[in-house]
Amino acid sequence: MFRSSFIALLVLFSLTNAQVRYEAENAIPIHDHAVQIVEDTQASGGAYVQMREGNLNFKVNMDSAGFYTLWLNYAQANDEGGKIQNLTVNGSSTGQISFPYSQNFTNLKAAGKIKLEKGENSIEIINSWGWVDIDYAEITPYEATAFNISPQLVNPNASVEAQQMFNFLLENFQRKTISGVMTNNVMQNDGKYSPETVESQEEFAWIKNASGKLPALMGLDFMHSTGKNSTDEWFQGYHKATLALAEDIYLRGGIPIYCWHWKDPSQTVEAFYSPSSGNTPSVDFNLNKAFVDSNSYTDFDTESAEYQNIISDIDYIASQLKILADKKIPILWRPLHEASGRWFWWGYKGPGAAKALYHLMYDRLTKHHEINNLIWVWTSDEASDALEWYPGHDVVDIIGRDFYFYPREANHSSLVASFENLKDIFDAKKLIALSENGSVPYPDSMQTDGAHWSFFMPWYGDYAMDGWANDNTTEDWAHIMNHDYVITLDQMPGWDNYTVARKTPTPQRLQAKVQGGQLLIDLGQANGVKLKWYSLQGKLLQQNKLNSSNNGFLTLPIPTFAHNLLVLSLQTDSQNLRILVNTSP
């Protein structure tokens, strides 16, 4: 009886999860004349599609509902900077697809995780920014991996309060999401520049009126703290008001988060945008001149005016962060945000310069000034070069994603594809948050799809309040803020009362995947694992006993038994993992 059931299960698994290909030339919507079919004998099906300014709509039939991975075979030879298109599944946006520069057709994991229903599904690639050539799409089973996040902040001297706040974020990650919003008008223009309070600040008051709840996280900006005119009365009033609000939200049990729209360090113009942004005025500050060698970016030229201007600004910000540190107020610190977009001067000269600047700031703040109340947040995109921009696991606590729909639209989908992409890029080793966004994903969707953003923070003004695009309406806020999955300010425990609940550690689960013709096995905390290979007919072909080595990781060759498909079984006393393995080249 058991053996018959086992065989049936294996056959069902192989039939419902086989890789399926869909040709792009069959995915052109009716009356969409922007796309063009190009006949090519080297292409799958004898043709591929130039999307141009058009869209593609793949009709995908599935034998069972569940989560899957979307692959695209594409070429993008028009721009070495890459292109971006929007991805929609069954009418709901799941995120964006970043297409790296590629002269030849190549496979791309377009979305690590999408939810498909039994029967027909619609997968749309919608024009956003750039022309891309698509040959075909493929659907494969989604393979889940567990997060493996260090509970310790990257700064070994982090304050007790900073570690406490991080513990709270970590404890709630994948359980709940923390509500937030960015501020704008942080002070009253009463001639005294009196700071607003949490409850009277415009975005907070609007959300409270809409939902009866206040967000738990407040976005603040050091934008007017340095640069040209920063010593003027209004600018100083704005700057001091952000410090007062950071203190107010923290004392009420909330979380302050700072970004820094860092204005021209040379104080030539009052701006932070680079020439490539299209904004005027733009910053001509040349970050490369701060280095001895702008090819290696290994050493700063400490005698250069550029370096000295940078240090002057960082040191001033350090003095302001120390005001909060002395009051034992930790903050989420998000410097050099959106660097890879190159529209800010700190990203304009590329990843080498941006990463070196981040490390300089990290060392200057934590080691020179001993500012230890910071939780370091790096804002990433999902492009193929995201890791080239990444300062490193040793100086980043949280990965943030700034996500805005372009063209702008009201869309409250979970953005699960973006969440999963970031999880893959950064090896599931960091908390992941929506550090900026337009529409807030609906909590129901986040839970159902497993897109567990640590927190969300829509931008100020008409992104957070009713506006022309309806990003977040009164009705939206009423639903979001009163959902059990969302933590609001009144649900925060209070920092004087918060202690991490003691939990019995959950044993790490067995994991296995095929890569480069090898079988990679993560034994976790298990030892004495039984490995068995079966044919699809349930015949036992080989068995071994594995012992943990190399920190629990093993690499084994895949055996061949004249079968293209094999079933691998990994068994312990408490776990049983089965995966389908394709041994064909």
N, C-alpha and C positions, 0 to 999 in steps of 0.2 A: 504494500500500500504506500509506504513512504517513498520507495524507489519510483513508482509510477508517478506520484505527485511531483517528485523532483524533476523527472524528465519533462513532464508537462510544463513545469515552471521555466525550465531552461529554454524550451522551444518557444514559449510565449515571449520570454525575454529577448530572444534573438530576433523574432519577427517584429516586435513593436519598437525595437530600438535600433534597427539597422539604419545605416547612413542613407539618406535620401537626397537626390539631386534635383534641382529645379532650374531650368534654363531661363536666363534673363530675357531672351527674345519672346518668351511666352508670358512675361510679366508686365507688358506695357499696357497701361490703362487705355481704355477706348477714348479716342479723340485727343490723346496726348501726342501732339506732333513735335514736341520739343526734343524727344529722344530720337536716336537714329540707330537702326540695325546695320551692322557691318558684317558682311560675309567673310569668313576666315576659316580655311580648312584646318588650321591648328587649334581653333577654339572648340570647346565642348558643344556638340550639336551643330557645328559648322558655322557659328555666328556668335557675336557678342554685341552688347548694347553700349552706345555712347549716351550717357544720361543727359549731358548738357544741362539745360535748366528744367528738365522734366523729372518725373517720378517713376518708380517701379512698384508694382503690387504683385507679390508672389502669393498664389493661392496654394496653401499647404494643407494636405490631408493627413491626419494623424489617427492611428488606431486607438490611442488612449490619451487622456489628458495628463499633463504633467509639465515639468520644466525641461527645457532643451537648450542646446547651444547652437547659435547661428554662425555659419561660416560663409564668407564671400570670396569668390575668385575674381580679382580685380586688377586693373592697371591704372596708374595715375602719373602721367609723365608731364603734366603741365606746370607743376609748381613744386620745387623742392621743399617748400614749407608744409606740404600736405594739404588735404582737403577735409571737410566735415559735412556729413549729411545727417538728417534726423531719422530716427527709427521709430516706427509705430507698429504695434501688434494688436490686431483686432480693435483698431480705432483708438487705442490708448498709447501715448508716447512712453517709451521705455528708456529713452536717452538719446545719445548721439553716437555716430560711428566716425572714428578718425581714420582717414586713409593716408598712410605714409606715402611719400614719393616712391614710385616704382615704375620703371620704364617697361618692365615685363610683367605679364600676368602672374599673380602669386596669391596664395591662400591667406586669408585674414580671419582671425576670430573676431567677428563683428559684434557679437553680443554673447558674453559668457553664460547668461541665464535669461531665458524668456519663457513665459508661460503660454502654453498652447492647449487648446481644448480638443476633445475628441471630435473628429470630423473635420470640416473645412475651416481653415484659419486664414487670416489676411495679414501678411507681413509687408509693410510698406517702407520703402526707402525714399524719403522725401527731400527734395532739393533744399539745401540750406546755404552752403558756401563752397562752390567749386564744382568743376566738371570731373566726373569719374566714369571709367569704363568698367562694366560688369559683365562677366561671362556667365556665372551661375551662382546659385546659393545651395548650401547643403545644411541639413539638420542632423545633429547627433545628440545622444543622450547627455544631459547635464550631469557632471560629476562634482558632487559637493565636497568642499574641503573645510576644515574647522579653523577658526581663528586661533592664533597662538601669540597673544599679546603679553608683553612683559608688564607686570604690575608696578614696576618702578619707573619713575620719571628719568629722562636721559641725563638730567643734571644730578649728579650724585649728592650735591649739597642742597637740593631742593628743600624749601621750607616745609614745615609740618603742614601748614595750611594748603600749600600747593599740592602736596601729596594727598591730602585729605580730599581736595576737590577732584583730583584725578581718580582716586579710588571710587568716588561717587559716579563719575562718568563710566568707569570700567564696570562697576557693579550693575549699572542699568543698561549697558550696551547689549543689544539684541533682545532686551526685555521691554524697554520703553524708549521714547524719543523725547528730548528736552526742547521745549518751545522757546523761540527767541525772535528778536526783530532788531534791525539796525536803526539807530537814532539819527536825527539830523539837527533839528533846532534844540540844542541842549541847554539853552539859557534864555532868559527873558530879556528883551531889548528895553529895559527900564532905565537905562542910563547907568545902572550898577552891574549889569550883566549877571543878574542873580541866576544861579543854576536852577534848572528844572529839577523836580523830584521824579521818582519812578512813576508815580501815579499821574502826575500832570504832564509828563513828557508826551508829545503829540501822538506818536505811534502807539505807545503803551495805553494812553487814554482811549484811543479809538478802538483798540482791540478789546479793552475792558468793557467799553460800551456795547460792543458787538456780541461779546460772549460771556460777560460777567467774570472773566478771568484775566490775569496779567501774565505775560510771558516770564519765564524763569531766567532767560539769558538776554543780556543787553549788549548790542554792538556799539562800540565807540571808536573814535578815530583821532590819531595825533596829527591830522592833516594840517592844522593851523599852528602847530607847536614849533616848527622850524621853517626855515626858508625866508624869502623876501617878505617883509612887512610883519613877520611873526612877533616882533616886539611891540607892535601897535596895540592900542588898548582893546579894540574889539577882538583881535586875534588871541590876546592873552586871556580875555574873558571867556572865549570859547574853550580854550585849552583847559583853564581851571575848572570850567563847568563839567568837562568830561571826567576829571578826577573826582569831583563831588558826586557825580552820578555813579561812577564805579564803586565808590564807598557806599552809596545809598543802596544800590542793588545787592551788594554783598551782605550788608548788615541786615537786609530783609531776607537773607537766605538764598539769594540768586547768584548768577555767574556773570561777571563782566568779561567781555572779549574785545581786544583792541586790534585794529589794523593800523597801518601807517601809510597814508598817501604822502610819501616822502617828497617834498618839494625840492626843486633844484638846490643842491648843496652849495653851489657857488653863489646863490642868491641873485642871479642875473635876471631871471624871470620868475613870476609867481605861478609856477606850473609844475606838473610831475609827468605829463605825457611826453612820449618820445616822438621824433619826427614821423615815424611810421604809423602813428595813430591817426593821423589826419586832423588832429586837434591843433588849434592855434590859441595862444602861443604854445610852442613846444620847447622842451628842454634840450639844449645843446651840450649839456654836461657829458663829458666823454669818460666813462668809467674805465676804459682801457688805459687811460693815462695815469691811473692810480697804481699800475703794476709795473714792475721792472721789465717783464716780458709778457705781452698780451697774447702770446701763443700758448704759453704754459699756465699762466695765472697762478704760479706757485708762490711768488713773493710780491709783496706790496712795495712800491717806491715811497718810503715814508717821508721823503723830502718833497714829494710832489704836492702841488696845491690841491689836487683832487683828493688825495689821501687825507690831507689835513682837514679839508672841508667835510669829508665823510666822518672822520673821527670827532670833529666838533659837534656835528649833529647827533651822533650816537651818544656822545657823552652828555649832551643836554637831555636827551630822552631818558638816559640812565638816571639822571637826577630826579626826573619826574616819576619814573617807575619806583625809585627809592622811597618817594613819599608814600606810595601805596604799600611798599614792602615794610616800611617802618610801622605802618598801621596793621600789619599782618593780613593784608588783603591780596590774595593770589589772583592772577588774571590768565586767561587764555591769550597768548601773544602770537599774532599772525603777521609777521613782517614779510616784506618782499612778495606780497601776494600777486598771483597771476603773472609771474615773471615770464613764463613760457609764451605768453601772448605777445611779448615784445612791445606792447603799447605803452609801458612805463619805462622810464630811463634805466631802472635797475635790471631790466630784462633785455634791453635793446641790443646789447653787445653779445648776447648769447649765453648758453648755459655755463660755460667755464667762468665767466666774469660774475654771473649771478650767484653761483655756488660759493665762490671765494668770498664774495661780499657777505653772504649769509654766515659763513664760518667766522669771518672777522667780527660780525655783530655778536654772534653767539659767544665767542671767546671774550670780547670786550665787555659784554654785559655780565656774563657769569663768572669769569675768572678775574678780570681787572677790577670791575665795579662790585663784584659779589652780589649781583641782583639774583636772588634765588626764589622769587615768588612767581616765576613764569612757567607756564605749560606751553611748550613750543608747538605751533601749528604750521604745517606746510601746505600751501594751496597748490594742487596739481590739476592737470587736465588728464585726458585719457589717451593722448597721442602715443605713437610708437616710441617717441623719444622722451617720454615722461621721466624715465630713470636717468637720462642724461642731465636733467635739470635738478634732480633730487639731491639735497645736501647729504642725506644718509640717515640710516636708522639710528645712529648714535647721537644725532642732534635734533631729532624730530619725535614728538610724542603722539601727534594726531595728524591724519591726512584729511585735508579739507577739499571740497569740490565746489567751485563757484559755477552754478548751473542756471543759465537763462535760456529760454526757448528763443530761437531765431529762425524765422520771423517771430516776433513776440506774440504769445498767445496765452490764454488761461488754460492750464492743463495740470490737473492734480494727480497724475499718475505717479507710481512709486519710484520711477527711475531705476528699476532693478538692474537693468543692463549696465548702467553707469556704476552703480554700487558694486556689482560683481567684477567689472573691469578694474576698478581701483583695488579691490581685494586681491585680484590676480597679480596686478602690477607690483604691489608692495608685499607680496607673499603672505597676506593675511596676518601681518605682524603689527598693524596699527589700527587704532580706532578710526572710523571713517565718518565724516560729518558733512552736511551741507553748510559750508561756511558762508556762502551767499546763495540766494536763489530768488526766483520770481515766485511763481505759484508754489505753495506748500503742498507736498504730496499728502494725499488723504491717508490718515492713520490706518484705515481698513486695508488699503492697498499695500502699504508698507508691511503690515503684518502678514497678509496673505502671500505676498511675493518674496518675503524674506529680505527686503531692502531696509535693513535696520540702521538708518542714519542716526548717529549719536545725538545730533541736534540739528535743527534747521534755523535759518536766519534770513528771512526775506529782506530785501533792501528797503530803505526808507521811502517815504512819499507815496506815490501812487502804485508802487509795488506792494506795499503793506496795507494801504488803504484804498478804498474804492477809487478807481481811475478809469481812463479811457480803455485800457486793455482788460480790466476786470480780473487781474491776476489773483487777488484775494478779496472776495466780497464779504459783506457782513454775514451772509449765510454761511460762507466757507469758514470764517473764523468761529462761528457758533458751533459748527460741527467739529472742527479740529480741536479747539481748546477744551471741549467737554467730552472728549474721547478718553477712555481708560488707558489707552496706549501713550498718551501725551502727558508729560509732566509740566504743570504750570507753577507759578510762583507760590501759590498757596499750598501746593503739595510738596514743596521742598522741606526737608526735615529741620532746617536751621543748622548752621555750621557748628554752633556750640553743642548741639545735640547729636550730631551725626557720628556714628561709628560704623565701620564695615561689619556686616553680619558675618559671623564665622560659619564657614561652609565646609562640608566634607569634600575634599577634592574629587572631581569626577575623572576617572581614568581616561586618558586620551585614547580615542578609538583607533583601531587599525585603519590604515589607508594604503592604497596601492594604485599605481598608474604605470602606463607604458610610455617610455620616452626613448627615442633613438635606438630602438631595437632591444632595449633593456627593460626589465621589470624593476621599478623602484618601489620599495616597501617601507612604510613607516610603522614600526612595531609599537610605537608609543611606549606605554609602560608595561606592555605584555612581554612575557618570556615563555619559551616552550610552545611556539606557535606551530600548528600542523598545517602544512601546505599540500594541497591536493589538486591535480590537474584531471579534468574530465573532458570527454568528448561531448558533443551536443546530445548524443544518445544516452548520456549518463554513465558511460564506461569509464572506470577509474584507470588512468593512464600512467600516473606517477605520483608518488607522495614522498614528502620530506618533513623533517622536524627542524625548525629554525630557532636559533638562540639569538638574543639581542646582542648587537655589536655596533661599534661606530655611532654611539649615542642613539641607538635604536633604529638606525637606518641601514637597509640592506639593498644592494644592487645585484640582480641575478639575470643571467641570460634566459631568454624565452625558449623553452624546448619546442621541438618540432616533431609532430607525429603524423605527418602527411595530412594534417587537418588545417584549414585556414582559420577556423574558429574554435577556440577552446574556452572552457570555463575554469577559472581559478577559484578555489575555495581556501580561505584562511580561517582557521578555527582556534579559539582558546576556550577556556572553561566558561567564559561569559559572553564571547563575541563570535559571530560567524559572518564573514564577509565573502560575497561571491561577485565576481566581475567577469564580463565577457571580454576575451582577448582575441584580437585579429592578428594572426601570425604571418599573414601574407605580406610581401615586401611593398 
